Amino acid sequence: MVEKFIGTWKMISSENFDDYMKAIGVGFATRQVGNRTKPNLILSIEDQGVICMKSQSTFKTTEIKFKLNDCYDY
């Protein structure tokens, strides 16, 4: 089932993100950068069924790897 989602997903729009960032206390300058950032989400499957989710933008890249049905502490 995961195979259907493998690939690169591009963010097209983000509604009310500035209001959300204000509500959680993000400062003005950081909100300006956040509002202009449109990260790509890259989904892939590595060896032995490990799923890799990578959020990639010009400002920050975050990666999470996991196996389905396994428990993790984050």
Contact map, one row per residue, 1 for C-alpha under 8 A:
11111000000000000000000000000000000000000000000000000000000000000000000000
11111100000000000000000000000000000000000000000000000000000000000000000000
11111100000000000000000000000000000000000000000000000000000000000000000000
11111100000000000000000000000000000000000000000000000000000000000000000000
11111110000000000000000000000000000000000010000000000000000000000000000000
01111111000000000000000000000000000000000111100000000000000000000000000000
00001111100000000000000000000000000000000111000000000000000000000000000000
00000111110000000000000000000000000000011110000000000000000000000000000000
00000011111000000000000000000000000000011100000000000000000000000000000000
00000001111100000000000000000000000001111000000000000000000000000000000000
00000000111111000000000000000000000001111000000000000000000000000000000000
00000000011111000000000000000000000001000000000000000000000000000000000000
00000000001111100000000000000000000001000000000000000000000000000000000000
00000000001111111000000000000000000000000000000000000000000000000000000000
00000000000011111000000000000000000000000000000000000000000000000000000000
00000000000001111111000000000000000000000000000000000000000000000000000000
00000000000001111111100000000000001000000000000000000000000000000000000000
00000000000000011111110000000010001000000000000000000000000000000000000000
00000000000000011111111000000000000000000000000000000000000000000000000000
00000000000000011111111100000000000000000000000000000000000000000000000000
00000000000000001111111111000010000000000000000000000000000000000000000000
00000000000000000111111111100010000000000000000000000000000000000000000000
00000000000000000011111111000000000000000000000000000000000000000000000000
00000000000000000001111111000000000000000000000000000000000000000000000000
00000000000000000000111111100000000000000000000000000000000000000000000000
00000000000000000000111111110110000000000000000000000000000000000000000000
00000000000000000000010011111110000000000000000000000000000000000000000000
00000000000000000000000001111111000000000000000000000000000000000000000000
00000000000000000000000000111111100000000000000000000000000000000000000000
00000000000000000000000001111111110000000000000000000000000000000000000000
00000000000000000100110001111111111000000000000000000000000000000000000000
00000000000000000000000000011111111100000000000000000000000000000000000000
00000000000000000000000000001111111110000000000000000000000000000000000000
00000000000000000000000000000111111110000000000000000000000000000000000000
00000000000000001100000000000011111110000000000000000000000000000000000000
00000000000000000000000000000001111111000000000000000000000000000000000000
00000000000000000000000000000000111111100000000000000000111000000000000000
00000000011110000000000000000000000111110000000000000000100000000000000000
00000000011000000000000000000000000011111000000000000011110000000000000000
00000001111000000000000000000000000001111100000000000111100000000000000000
00000001111000000000000000000000000000111110000000001111000000000000000000
00000111100000000000000000000000000000011111000000011111000000000000000000
00001111000000000000000000000000000000001111100000111100000000000000000000
00000110000000000000000000000000000000000111110000111000000000000000000000
00000100000000000000000000000000000000000011111011110000000000000000000000
00000000000000000000000000000000000000000001111111110000000000000000000000
00000000000000000000000000000000000000000000111111000000000000000000000000
00000000000000000000000000000000000000000000011111000000000000000000000000
00000000000000000000000000000000000000000000111111100000000000000010000000
00000000000000000000000000000000000000000000111111110000000000001111000000
00000000000000000000000000000000000000000011110011111000000000001111000000
00000000000000000000000000000000000000000111110001111100000000111100000000
00000000000000000000000000000000000000001111000000111110000000111000000000
00000000000000000000000000000000000000011110000000011111000011110000000000
00000000000000000000000000000000000000111100000000001111100011100000000000
00000000000000000000000000000000000000111100000000000111110111000000000000
00000000000000000000000000000000000011110000000000000011111110000000000000
00000000000000000000000000000000000010100000000000000001111110000000000000
00000000000000000000000000000000000010000000000000000000111110000000000000
00000000000000000000000000000000000000000000000000000001111111000000000000
00000000000000000000000000000000000000000000000000000111111111100000000000
00000000000000000000000000000000000000000000000000000111000111110000000000
00000000000000000000000000000000000000000000000000011110000011111000000000
00000000000000000000000000000000000000000000000000011100000001111100000000
00000000000000000000000000000000000000000000000001111000000000111110000000
00000000000000000000000000000000000000000000000001110000000000011111010000
00000000000000000000000000000000000000000000000011100000000000001111110000
00000000000000000000000000000000000000000000000001100000000000000111110000
00000000000000000000000000000000000000000000000000000000000000000011111000
00000000000000000000000000000000000000000000000000000000000000000111111100
00000000000000000000000000000000000000000000000000000000000000000000111110
00000000000000000000000000000000000000000000000000000000000000000000011111
00000000000000000000000000000000000000000000000000000000000000000000001111
00000000000000000000000000000000000000000000000000000000000000000000000111
